[in-house]
Amino acid sequence: MPQDLPGLRAHIDAVDRELLALINRRAALAQAVGEIKKKEGSPVFRPEREQQVIEGLKAVNPGPLKNESLAPIWREVMAACRALETPTRVAFLGPAGTFTEEAALNYFGSTIVRVPCASIDEVFRATSAGSADFGVVPVENSTEGAVARTMDLFLTTPLTIVGETSLLVRHNLLRLREELDGIQAVCAHPQALAQCHEWLSRHLPGVERRPVSSNAEGARMAAQDPSLAALASTRAANEFGLHVLAPGVQDDPLNRTRFVMVADPQRQSLPAPSGMDCTSLVVAVANRPGAMVDLLVPLKEAGVSMSRFESRPARSGQWEYYFYIDLQGHPEEPHVAQALQALRAHCSFFKLLGGYPLDRH
Ligand SMILES: O=C(O)C(=O)C[C@]1(C(=O)O)C=C[C@@H](O)C=C1
């Protein structure tokens, strides 16, 4: 190997040409897979297969490339291959610059057709109506808990969950002017305002906190009115030409949001087991003593672990609740199937929301 800069760069150029030829060979193979899928009428996007490809490579990676760098590279390669099979249209809580858009790009790769939506309801509507193949919505935040609207829509729409991803969420105070003085209102999504409550109380006491439909919408408003500030990502700051007055103003430095990918089960079948999956369901039980225990016993007996348990009022006026449950494993794995069957018998309402690969990065 040469030791001088021009010599090393010439080697890099040669390796890049080899890589290009190999990636094109891979793309041609994916195109051939696409032809078979077209004939069979089966869905192009197979999250469990993409997960297996990445995990398989991580297991044999000799380095020096780090395993955490490997995943985003192959995600993009597979997204580009997928785009040759068919364009993937993804609806998300927009406008451009939201964390939900970032989650969509991380998960599906940047070659998607972006369908920004003004609300979580619209993401579900666009995906149900077929104007998008997938929808991406926030489902829970490590500081603020469940995203209520998303949970309610799981109940009332036929969409299923086909994937999940989580993001470290950093909020920044953004403004046209490079000073804190004279801010009349801070505009952001209610969740972001809540996540930055302490910082706002300390540094901008008495300033109005104005809830808007998304953080990027707040940034768009702040870009038009110098008296307004926004709480949003640095991507939104770039998108709308705003200054970052204070970076990372969220109360919890490890603030994370979990997003899920939803799809219409008529057009996108349930992902097959990947080896490390999550099963999501929503149930209701009769309002009687011991009903909760009856719900948990079948899980214990089948050896299934629960990773999330969340309740939402059923809005019946009777103090009845829906329970949102995440289980470890895939609904097609025998012990999970057994637990689901036993659970169903104890529930007055039972809806399987999906079985999908766990987010492993
Ligand atoms: O294996 C497939 O089913 C493919 O379509 C190929 C491929 C890939 O690029 O590896 C692309 C899209 C799918 O989501 C999964 C994998």
The ligand as an SDF file (V2000), in Angstrom:
LIG
                    3D

 16 16  0  0  0  0  0  0  0  0999 V2000
  -34.9000   -9.5380   -0.4590 O   0  0  0  0  0  0  0  0  0  0  0  0
  -35.8190   -8.8420   -0.9110 C   0  0  0  0  0  0  0  0  0  0  0  0
  -37.0340   -9.1550   -0.7250 O   0  0  0  0  0  0  0  0  0  0  0  0
  -35.5210   -7.6060   -1.6680 C   0  0  0  0  0  0  0  0  0  0  0  0
  -36.4230   -7.0240   -2.2360 O   0  0  0  0  0  0  0  0  0  0  0  0
  -34.1380   -7.0610   -1.6270 C   0  0  0  0  0  0  0  0  0  0  0  0
  -33.9570   -6.0260   -0.5340 C   0  0  0  0  0  0  0  0  0  0  0  0
  -32.4380   -5.6940   -0.4750 C   0  0  0  0  0  0  0  0  0  0  0  0
  -32.0260   -4.6870   -1.0590 O   0  0  0  0  0  0  0  0  0  0  0  0
  -31.6990   -6.4950    0.0990 O   0  0  0  0  0  0  0  0  0  0  0  0
  -34.7500   -4.8140   -0.8470 C   0  0  0  0  0  0  0  0  0  0  0  0
  -36.0020   -4.5790   -0.3050 C   0  0  0  0  0  0  0  0  0  0  0  0
  -36.5840   -5.4110    0.7730 C   0  0  0  0  0  0  0  0  0  0  0  0
  -37.1460   -4.6140    1.7660 O   0  0  0  0  0  0  0  0  0  0  0  0
  -35.6190   -6.3550    1.3470 C   0  0  0  0  0  0  0  0  0  0  0  0
  -34.3790   -6.5840    0.7940 C   0  0  0  0  0  0  0  0  0  0  0  0
  1  2  2  0
  2  3  1  0
  2  4  1  0
  4  5  2  0
  4  6  1  0
  6  7  1  0
  7  8  1  0
  7 11  1  0
  7 16  1  0
  8  9  2  0
  8 10  1  0
 11 12  2  0
 12 13  1  0
 13 14  1  0
 13 15  1  0
 15 16  2  0
M  END
$$$$
